[in-house]
Amino acid sequence: MDLPIVLNLKTKLTLRSAIIYSETPNTIDHYYTVYRRNNGAWETYYDMQNKITVARTSVYHNFNALNYTQFRI
């Protein structure tokens, strides 16, 4: 993903997750989440699947919301 992982505002914020809207022809549209673990790996949580998958970070996403949290060492 071409998003900043860390934002330096008045406090340092780290990107933790993104909510994405999936619109595919001839299927049900839905939302899913990509989540960044503490080790830096990205996981995908789909509402239509019962398993967690490794996120592909090199593809374009239609982001609806980004979640940044306060940086902790």
N, C-alpha and C positions, 0 to 999 in steps of 0.2 A: 504494500500500500504506500502511496506517496503522500503520507500524512506525517506531520511532526510527531515523534514519539514523546518528546519532552517539550513543554511550553514553559518559558521563563517569564512569568508575569510578576506580581508582587511576591508570589510563592512559586515554587517549581511544581508543575503538574505533569503527570505521566498518563499517556493514552492507555486505557485498560480495555475498552470494548467499543464496538460500533454496532448499531442496529441497522439492518439492511432490508430494503423492500425488494422482493423478487417478483418480477413480472415476466412470465413466460407464456407465449402463445399456446392456446389449447390446453392449459393446465390451470390449477388453482393458484392464484397469487397469494403470497404469504411473506411473513417477515422471518428473518433469522438473525443470529448474533455471532459475531466473531469476537473472541475474548483473548486477550494477551496474558499469558501466565507469567509468574514471577521470573521464570528462566528465559523469557523472551519469545517462547514458542506461541503460535497462534492456533486456536481451536475454533471450530465452527459448531454451533448449536442450532439445529433445524427443528422447527416445530412439527415437521412431518416425519421425522426419523427418531428412533430410539437410541441412537448412538452418537457419540462425539467424534468428529473427524478433524484431521489436520487441515488447517485453513490454507488455501492457495493465496498468497499475498501479492502475487504478480498480476492479478487480473483486476479489471475495473469494477468497482462496486457503486451502486446507487445508495449512498449513505443517507439515512434519515436522522440519525442522532449519533453523536460521539460522546463517550464518557471518559473524562480525564479525572484522575484522583491526585491528591496531594502526594508529592514525591516523598518516599521514606527510604532511608539508607539502611 
